[in-house]
Amino acid sequence: MAVLCPTLGDPDAAPALPSAFQIRSAKPGDVPMLMVLKQKMLIEEGVPTGLQGTVLDWLLQGFGPTPSYTAHVAEHDGQVIGIVIFNERRIAGWTRPSIYVQDLYVEPEHRRRGLGRALLAGVAGAARDRGAAYVELNVRDENPARQLYHRTGFEMVPHCLVYVLGGQALLDFANSAAELLMLAGM
Ligand SMILES: CC(C)(COP(=O)(O)OP(=O)(O)OC[C@H]1O[C@@H](n2cnc3c(N)ncnc32)[C@H](O)[C@@H]1OP(=O)(O)O)[C@@H](O)C(=O)NCCC(=O)NCCS
């Protein structure tokens, strides 16, 4: 897939910026740049855990026999300058998947030119082609990307907070559950 995305706004206002970008599906050779840009995103968002996995992990997960993610890249002059990574979520009983956007990142010097919107449009196209019920994502409440999501038609799910169970709390609860199940004779 390739979508040409003309530069938005007044070209004279930003002469150093390129006049056109290409959005395309990622290839195995893009994995190192997917990792670099995801790492930059994590640093920008202050995520303490950092990037997970080796190049081989990313290759197998994205391009192996049963891929667990799909990626599109934004490119200019052969340089990858933006990424979006997403995956299908299957819900019991549903005949249609949802598409979950894991990561969206554009290099700072190329922002506010329509690339984020174009990358999301590519995800919407993939969702439509896969017969998905909707596209979903999580975002921190202070992230200005929320404006982009509202402007592209995303709606906030009311009264819905994201919870995770991890680390020692996960182990503690899993162990207590095992004891409970044994007590119940399971
Ligand atoms: C979010 C992100 C991908 C947007 O990329 P982009 O190429 O600038 O997006 P677009 O140019 O298509 O859309 C920009 C629109 O989004 C909103 N927006 C995005 N970033 C914004 C910012 N820093 N401040 C204000 N509005 C912003 C505005 O509505 C803007 O429209 P405008 O330029 O006409 O005012 C980019 O800012 C980024 O990589 N941020 C860091 C990573 C991140 O937060 N990812 C999302 C995690 S949920």
Ligand as a Chemical Component Dictionary entry (heavy atoms), coordinates in Angstrom:
data_LIG
# 
_chem_comp.id                   LIG 
_chem_comp.type                 NON-POLYMER 
_chem_comp.pdbx_formal_charge   0 
_chem_comp.three_letter_code    LIG 
# 
loop_
_chem_comp_atom.comp_id 
_chem_comp_atom.atom_id 
_chem_comp_atom.alt_atom_id 
_chem_comp_atom.type_symbol 
_chem_comp_atom.charge 
_chem_comp_atom.model_Cartn_x 
_chem_comp_atom.model_Cartn_y 
_chem_comp_atom.model_Cartn_z 
_chem_comp_atom.pdbx_ordinal 
LIG C1  C1  C 0 1.049  12.514 17.879 1  
LIG C2  C2  C 0 1.914  12.668 16.638 2  
LIG C3  C3  C 0 2.156  11.299 16.000 3  
LIG C4  C4  C 0 1.188  13.571 15.638 4  
LIG O1  O1  O 0 1.963  13.594 14.454 5  
LIG P1  P1  P 0 1.806  14.805 13.429 6  
LIG O2  O2  O 0 2.470  14.383 12.166 7  
LIG O3  O3  O 0 2.249  16.069 14.045 8  
LIG O4  O4  O 0 0.227  14.854 13.250 9  
LIG P2  P2  P 0 -0.597 15.680 12.147 10 
LIG O5  O5  O 0 0.266  16.739 11.551 11 
LIG O6  O6  O 0 -1.257 14.741 11.231 12 
LIG O7  O7  O 0 -1.754 16.292 13.014 13 
LIG C5  C5  C 0 -1.458 17.334 13.808 14 
LIG C6  C6  C 0 -2.727 17.648 14.565 15 
LIG O8  O8  O 0 -2.726 16.928 15.768 16 
LIG C7  C7  C 0 -2.871 17.823 16.859 17 
LIG N1  N1  N 0 -1.549 17.874 17.483 18 
LIG C8  C8  C 0 -0.572 16.945 17.353 19 
LIG N2  N2  N 0 0.484  17.275 18.088 20 
LIG C9  C9  C 0 0.175  18.427 18.703 21 
LIG C10 C10 C 0 0.875  19.267 19.602 22 
LIG N3  N3  N 0 2.107  18.977 20.059 23 
LIG N4  N4  N 0 0.286  20.366 20.032 24 
LIG C11 C11 C 0 -0.950 20.677 19.613 25 
LIG N5  N5  N 0 -1.664 19.919 18.739 26 
LIG C12 C12 C 0 -1.107 18.807 18.299 27 
LIG C13 C13 C 0 -3.351 19.122 16.264 28 
LIG O9  O9  O 0 -4.744 19.053 16.160 29 
LIG C14 C14 C 0 -2.696 19.101 14.919 30 
LIG O10 O10 O 0 -3.393 19.783 13.926 31 
LIG P3  P3  P 0 -2.839 21.201 13.428 32 
LIG O11 O11 O 0 -1.398 20.986 13.088 33 
LIG O12 O12 O 0 -3.686 21.522 12.236 34 
LIG O13 O13 O 0 -3.043 22.116 14.586 35 
LIG C15 C15 C 0 3.281  13.320 16.999 36 
LIG O14 O14 O 0 3.011  14.553 17.644 37 
LIG C16 C16 C 0 4.144  12.464 17.888 38 
LIG O15 O15 O 0 4.889  11.609 17.410 39 
LIG N6  N6  N 0 4.072  12.689 19.216 40 
LIG C17 C17 C 0 4.898  11.946 20.167 41 
LIG C18 C18 C 0 4.423  10.505 20.327 42 
LIG C19 C19 C 0 2.983  10.424 20.767 43 
LIG O16 O16 O 0 2.539  11.146 21.653 44 
LIG N7  N7  N 0 2.258  9.498  20.140 45 
LIG C20 C20 C 0 0.876  9.233  20.459 46 
LIG C21 C21 C 0 0.818  8.283  21.610 47 
LIG S1  S1  S 0 -0.874 7.907  22.045 48 
# 
loop_
_chem_comp_bond.comp_id 
_chem_comp_bond.atom_id_1 
_chem_comp_bond.atom_id_2 
_chem_comp_bond.value_order 
_chem_comp_bond.pdbx_ordinal 
LIG C1  C2  SING 1  
LIG C2  C3  SING 2  
LIG C2  C4  SING 3  
LIG C2  C15 SING 4  
LIG C4  O1  SING 5  
LIG O1  P1  SING 6  
LIG P1  O2  DOUB 7  
LIG P1  O3  SING 8  
LIG P1  O4  SING 9  
LIG O4  P2  SING 10 
LIG P2  O5  DOUB 11 
LIG P2  O6  SING 12 
LIG P2  O7  SING 13 
LIG O7  C5  SING 14 
LIG C5  C6  SING 15 
LIG C6  O8  SING 16 
LIG C6  C14 SING 17 
LIG O8  C7  SING 18 
LIG C7  N1  SING 19 
LIG C7  C13 SING 20 
LIG N1  C8  SING 21 
LIG N1  C12 SING 22 
LIG C8  N2  DOUB 23 
LIG N2  C9  SING 24 
LIG C9  C10 SING 25 
LIG C9  C12 DOUB 26 
LIG C10 N3  SING 27 
LIG C10 N4  DOUB 28 
LIG N4  C11 SING 29 
LIG C11 N5  DOUB 30 
LIG N5  C12 SING 31 
LIG C13 O9  SING 32 
LIG C13 C14 SING 33 
LIG C14 O10 SING 34 
LIG O10 P3  SING 35 
LIG P3  O11 DOUB 36 
LIG P3  O12 SING 37 
LIG P3  O13 SING 38 
LIG C15 O14 SING 39 
LIG C15 C16 SING 40 
LIG C16 O15 DOUB 41 
LIG C16 N6  SING 42 
LIG N6  C17 SING 43 
LIG C17 C18 SING 44 
LIG C18 C19 SING 45 
LIG C19 O16 DOUB 46 
LIG C19 N7  SING 47 
LIG N7  C20 SING 48 
LIG C20 C21 SING 49 
LIG C21 S1  SING 50 
# 
